[in-house]
Every structure is written in structure tokens, then in C-alpha cells.
């Protein structure tokens, strides 16, 4: 049987991820006490025809007893020894985004009370969930991500991936906004000629033909892309052989609008011919996405 554990800080999008999995045929349980993981998997294993129990997804959050959260690594190891295929998906967002989401929805944080402010609760929750975050197979930072983007990511990276298949995400970003926390590899392409300094190109982005033509004429662009392809062609199979399920490769330029977008698109097109599950995401191009709060 396959068990997906969805965890993360409150407001990061756990409910959205769980709803997607439920829509795709998983038997889902929200806010499962950690102590019930073993009875649940034993019940599933005892079924002669597991049916829906063959694919389960559970949400585990900070409402669990702190002692059980602290001992999660041991529980996780024992689960694996029973033959259950376990994947941990951990969702998070920066503190300011979480604060804004709680203020917008006027929901009460599960750890806040008369003596604990919302900010303190968010910080405390991060520490409580560290045992799950450090064991996660896929870490997703949902800062700035729309509900639709998160849904698509879960569908494509988690459910769209065959067992033992490596799922790749190429994401562009701007260094002036910070490096994405969910990166496995980070590559800096700020050394490439910058279309921004051509005033006729400023209104375009790296997916627009004028910028593409500008960068394609530059030998440094082709050399950078060829070197990245060669590096990843060499090392990605080693990650796949070591049972790594997900890789997030972040490409950064100054503002995340031109060079990094172009390079991501080129790498995505190349690796789609080699891997079945490849996504491209541009973190600084929100105007290309339909926005809805997670």
C-alpha cells in the first residue's frame, strides 16, 4: 500500500493538497493522531481487496501531542519496515505570508491562545514540525503560490509521478526577492547579458519572442545552458538510483523576469524528452497565473 503524509504549518495549503489527493482517489484523513498510523496501516494490510485503502493520504499537523511529534522519526522508520511505501509532503510559507493568510480568513491558529500571539504560534509550530520537515520527500514553499498552482503541483509532481520515478521542477526566481527555500540545486545566471538594459525589451519577459531572440544570439547563453544540461545529465541519474523522488532546480537572475525564465524554459523542454514528470514554474511572473489565495 501507499501512504502519503501531508504536513506543514497551518495556512500553508495542507487542506488544498489533501482535497486534491481525495479527488484523485486517495482515502484521506485530516488531522490524524500519529499514534493511529499503525492501526490504520494494519487495517489496510488486513483487507484481502484493499480498494481505496491501498492508496491513503493523511494530514498530520501541530495539533498532535508534542511527544509524538518528537518521536516521529522512529515511527516513520518502523512504518517503512512494515513494507508500506511512505512519502512525506511538507508545505510551508514565509512568516509574513502565513500572517496575512490568517488575517484575511480571520481563522484562529491552532496553537494560539490568550497568552500566545499569532506570530509566536507560527514560530512555535515550525519547531514542533521539524521532525517531519527534515524527513520530507517533497518540500513545497507556497509563498506567493495560488491555489491553482498548488493543485497543479500536487497533481503533476505527486500523483502524476510513477513509483520510483524522479519528478523534476525547474523554477525561475529573482535573487533580489530571495532564494526559494525548496531548492535542491540553485544556479545563478546573472552573468548572462541582461535584456533589461535594452529599453525596448523591458516590457517583455523570458517567454516572449523578442527576449528569446536576444538571448539566443548570445554565445554565453548557449554555453550556460549546454553546461547545465551536461551537469544535470550526469548527476540526476545518481539521485534517481538513490531512491530520490523529487528534485527542485532553481535558476536565478536579478529580477526573475528574463534570463532565468528563458533558461528554465530551455531546460524544461530538454529534460521533458528524458523524464516523464517535468514541470516549469516562474515565481516572479504572477501575471501569467490566475490568482486565488491558498
C-alpha positions as CSV (number, residue, x, y, z in Angstrom):
1,X,0.0,0.0,0.0
2,X,1.0,3.6,-0.5
3,X,0.7,6.2,2.3
4,X,1.2,9.9,1.7
5,X,1.7,12.1,4.8
6,X,0.9,15.7,4.2
7,X,2.2,18.1,6.8
8,X,3.3,21.7,7.3
9,X,2.5,24.9,9.1
10,X,-1.1,26.0,9.4
11,X,-2.1,28.2,6.4
12,X,0.5,26.7,4.1
13,X,-2.1,24.8,2.0
14,X,-2.4,21.4,3.6
15,X,-6.2,21.2,3.1
16,X,-5.9,22.1,-0.5
17,X,-3.3,19.4,-1.1
18,X,-5.4,16.8,0.8
19,X,-8.5,17.7,-1.2
20,X,-6.6,17.2,-4.5
21,X,-5.5,13.7,-3.4
22,X,-9.0,12.9,-2.3
23,X,-10.3,13.9,-5.8
24,X,-7.7,11.7,-7.3
25,X,-8.8,8.5,-5.5
26,X,-6.9,8.6,-2.2
27,X,-8.6,7.6,1.0
28,X,-7.9,10.8,3.0
29,X,-7.9,11.6,6.7
30,X,-7.4,15.1,8.1
31,X,-5.5,15.8,11.3
32,X,-4.7,12.1,12.1
33,X,-3.1,11.5,15.5
34,X,0.3,10.0,14.9
35,X,-0.5,7.1,17.3
36,X,-3.2,5.9,14.9
37,X,-0.8,5.4,11.9
38,X,0.0,1.8,12.8
39,X,-3.6,0.7,13.4
40,X,-4.6,2.4,10.1
41,X,-1.9,0.7,8.1
42,X,-2.6,-2.7,9.8
43,X,-6.3,-2.3,8.9
44,X,-5.4,-1.6,5.3
45,X,-3.0,-4.5,5.1
46,X,-5.6,-6.9,6.5
47,X,-8.0,-6.3,3.6
48,X,-8.0,-9.0,1.1
49,X,-9.1,-6.5,-1.5
50,X,-7.6,-3.2,-0.2
51,X,-9.6,-1.0,-2.7
52,X,-9.4,2.6,-1.6
53,X,-7.3,1.7,1.4
54,X,-4.5,0.8,-1.0
55,X,-3.8,4.5,-1.5
56,X,-4.2,6.6,1.6
57,X,-3.2,10.2,2.4
58,X,-3.3,11.6,5.9
59,X,-2.7,15.1,7.2
60,X,-0.5,15.4,10.4
61,X,-0.1,18.8,12.0
62,X,1.0,20.5,15.2
63,X,-2.3,19.6,17.0
64,X,-0.7,16.2,17.7
65,X,0.9,15.6,21.1
66,X,4.4,17.2,21.2
67,X,5.9,13.9,22.4
68,X,4.5,12.0,19.4
69,X,5.9,14.7,17.0
70,X,9.3,14.5,18.7
71,X,9.3,10.7,18.2
72,X,8.1,10.8,14.6
73,X,11.4,9.6,13.1
74,X,11.2,6.3,15.0
75,X,7.6,5.9,14.0
76,X,8.5,6.6,10.3
77,X,11.3,4.1,10.4
78,X,9.0,1.4,11.8
79,X,6.4,2.1,9.2
80,X,8.9,1.6,6.4
81,X,9.9,-1.7,7.9
82,X,6.3,-3.0,7.6
83,X,6.6,-2.7,3.8
84,X,4.4,0.4,3.5
85,X,5.5,2.9,0.8
86,X,5.6,6.2,2.7
87,X,6.0,9.7,1.2
88,X,6.1,12.9,3.2
89,X,5.0,16.1,1.6
90,X,5.8,19.1,3.7
91,X,4.2,22.5,2.9
92,X,5.4,25.8,4.3
93,X,5.4,29.6,3.6
94,X,7.3,32.6,4.9
95,X,6.1,34.1,8.1
96,X,4.6,37.2,6.6
97,X,2.5,35.2,4.1
98,X,1.2,33.0,6.9
99,X,0.3,36.1,9.0
100,X,-1.5,37.6,6.0
101,X,-3.5,34.4,5.3
102,X,-4.7,34.2,8.9
103,X,-5.7,37.8,9.0
104,X,-7.5,37.5,5.6
105,X,-9.5,34.4,6.7
106,X,-9.9,35.5,10.4
107,X,-9.2,31.9,11.4
108,X,-7.7,31.1,14.7
109,X,-4.3,29.4,14.7
110,X,-4.5,26.0,16.5
111,X,-1.6,26.9,18.8
112,X,-2.6,30.5,19.6
113,X,-4.5,31.4,22.9
114,X,-4.8,34.2,25.3
115,X,-1.1,34.0,26.2
116,X,0.3,33.2,22.7
117,X,0.1,35.6,19.8
118,X,-0.4,34.6,16.2
119,X,3.3,35.3,15.4
120,X,4.5,33.3,18.4
121,X,2.2,30.4,17.4
122,X,3.6,30.3,13.8
123,X,7.1,30.3,15.1
124,X,6.4,27.6,17.7
125,X,4.7,25.4,15.1
126,X,7.8,25.4,12.9
127,X,9.9,24.0,15.7
128,X,7.3,21.3,16.6
129,X,7.1,20.1,13.0
130,X,10.8,19.9,12.4
131,X,10.9,16.1,12.7
132,X,8.5,15.8,9.7
133,X,10.1,18.6,7.6
134,X,13.6,17.1,7.8
135,X,12.2,13.7,6.6
136,X,10.1,15.1,3.8
137,X,10.4,13.7,0.3
138,X,9.0,16.9,-1.2
139,X,9.2,20.3,0.5
140,X,7.0,23.0,-1.1
141,X,7.2,26.7,-0.3
142,X,3.8,28.1,-1.1
143,X,4.7,31.7,-0.6
144,X,3.2,33.6,-3.5
145,X,1.6,30.5,-4.9
146,X,-2.0,30.5,-5.9
147,X,-4.5,27.7,-5.0
148,X,-4.5,26.6,-8.7
149,X,-0.7,26.4,-8.8
150,X,-0.6,24.3,-5.7
151,X,-3.3,22.0,-7.0
152,X,-1.4,21.5,-10.3
153,X,1.8,20.9,-8.5
154,X,0.3,18.1,-6.3
155,X,-1.4,16.6,-9.4
156,X,1.7,16.6,-11.5
157,X,4.5,16.1,-9.1
158,X,2.9,13.7,-6.6
159,X,0.1,11.8,-8.3
160,X,1.4,12.2,-11.9
161,X,4.7,10.5,-10.9
162,X,5.1,6.8,-11.2
163,X,6.6,4.9,-8.3
164,X,10.5,5.2,-8.3
165,X,10.3,7.9,-11.0
166,X,12.1,11.2,-10.4
167,X,9.9,14.3,-10.7
168,X,11.7,17.4,-11.7
169,X,10.7,21.1,-11.2
170,X,12.6,23.9,-12.9
171,X,11.7,27.2,-11.3
172,X,13.0,30.7,-12.1
173,X,13.4,33.4,-9.4
174,X,14.9,36.8,-8.7
175,X,17.8,37.0,-6.3
176,X,16.6,40.4,-5.2
177,X,13.5,38.6,-3.8
178,X,15.5,35.8,-2.1
179,X,16.4,32.2,-3.0
180,X,13.5,29.7,-2.9
181,X,13.7,27.6,0.3
182,X,12.5,24.5,-1.5
183,X,15.6,24.4,-3.9
184,X,17.7,21.3,-4.2
185,X,20.0,23.0,-6.7
186,X,20.5,26.7,-7.2
187,X,22.1,28.1,-10.4
188,X,23.0,31.8,-10.9
189,X,22.6,33.1,-14.5
190,X,23.2,36.8,-13.6
191,X,26.5,36.6,-15.6
192,X,24.5,36.4,-18.9
193,X,23.8,39.6,-20.9
194,X,20.7,41.3,-19.4
195,X,17.8,42.1,-21.7
196,X,16.6,44.6,-19.1
197,X,19.2,47.1,-20.2
198,X,17.8,47.2,-23.7
199,X,14.8,49.6,-23.1
200,X,12.9,48.1,-26.0
201,X,12.8,44.7,-24.2
202,X,11.9,45.8,-20.6
203,X,8.2,45.2,-21.2
204,X,8.8,41.6,-22.2
205,X,9.7,38.5,-20.2
206,X,11.8,35.4,-20.9
207,X,8.9,33.6,-22.6
208,X,8.4,36.4,-25.2
209,X,10.0,36.0,-28.6
210,X,12.0,39.3,-28.5
211,X,13.8,38.2,-25.3
212,X,14.3,34.7,-26.6
213,X,15.9,36.1,-29.8
214,X,18.1,38.4,-27.8
215,X,19.5,35.6,-25.6
216,X,19.7,33.1,-28.4
217,X,22.1,35.4,-30.2
218,X,24.5,35.5,-27.2
219,X,27.1,32.7,-27.2
220,X,27.2,32.8,-23.4
221,X,23.6,31.8,-23.1
222,X,24.0,28.7,-25.2
223,X,27.2,27.8,-23.3
224,X,25.5,28.2,-19.9
225,X,22.5,26.0,-21.0
226,X,24.7,23.3,-22.5
227,X,26.8,23.2,-19.3
228,X,23.7,22.9,-17.1
229,X,22.3,20.1,-19.3
230,X,25.6,18.2,-19.1
231,X,25.9,18.6,-15.4
232,X,22.3,17.5,-14.7
233,X,22.5,14.7,-17.3
234,X,25.5,13.4,-15.3
235,X,24.1,13.7,-11.8
236,X,20.3,13.3,-11.9
237,X,20.5,9.6,-12.6
238,X,22.5,9.2,-9.3
239,X,19.7,10.8,-7.4
240,X,17.2,8.6,-9.1
241,X,19.3,5.5,-8.3
242,X,19.4,6.5,-4.6
243,X,15.5,6.5,-4.5
244,X,15.2,10.3,-4.6
245,X,11.7,11.1,-5.7
246,X,11.7,14.8,-6.2
247,X,14.3,17.4,-7.4
248,X,13.7,21.2,-7.5
249,X,16.2,23.1,-9.6
250,X,16.1,26.8,-9.2
251,X,17.5,29.2,-11.8
252,X,18.1,32.8,-10.6
253,X,18.8,36.2,-12.2
254,X,18.4,39.6,-10.7
255,X,14.6,40.2,-11.0
256,X,13.5,36.7,-12.2
257,X,11.8,38.1,-15.3
258,X,14.2,37.5,-18.3
259,X,17.3,35.4,-18.1
260,X,16.2,32.8,-15.5
261,X,12.9,32.4,-17.2
262,X,14.5,31.8,-20.6
263,X,17.0,29.3,-19.1
264,X,14.3,27.4,-17.2
265,X,12.2,27.1,-20.4
266,X,15.1,25.7,-22.3
267,X,16.0,23.2,-19.6
268,X,12.4,22.1,-19.2
269,X,12.0,21.5,-22.9
270,X,15.2,19.4,-22.9
271,X,14.5,17.3,-19.9
272,X,10.9,16.5,-20.9
273,X,12.5,14.3,-23.5
274,X,14.3,12.4,-20.8
275,X,11.9,12.3,-17.8
276,X,8.2,11.8,-17.7
277,X,7.4,14.2,-14.9
278,X,8.9,17.7,-15.6
279,X,7.4,21.0,-14.5
280,X,8.5,24.6,-15.1
281,X,7.4,27.4,-12.8
282,X,8.2,31.1,-12.9
283,X,7.9,32.5,-9.3
284,X,8.2,36.2,-10.4
285,X,5.6,36.1,-13.2
286,X,2.3,36.1,-11.3
287,X,0.5,37.9,-14.1
288,X,0.7,34.6,-16.1
289,X,-1.3,32.8,-13.3
290,X,-4.8,33.0,-12.1
291,X,-4.5,34.2,-8.5
292,X,-6.6,32.8,-5.6
293,X,-5.4,32.7,-2.0
294,X,-4.4,29.3,-0.7
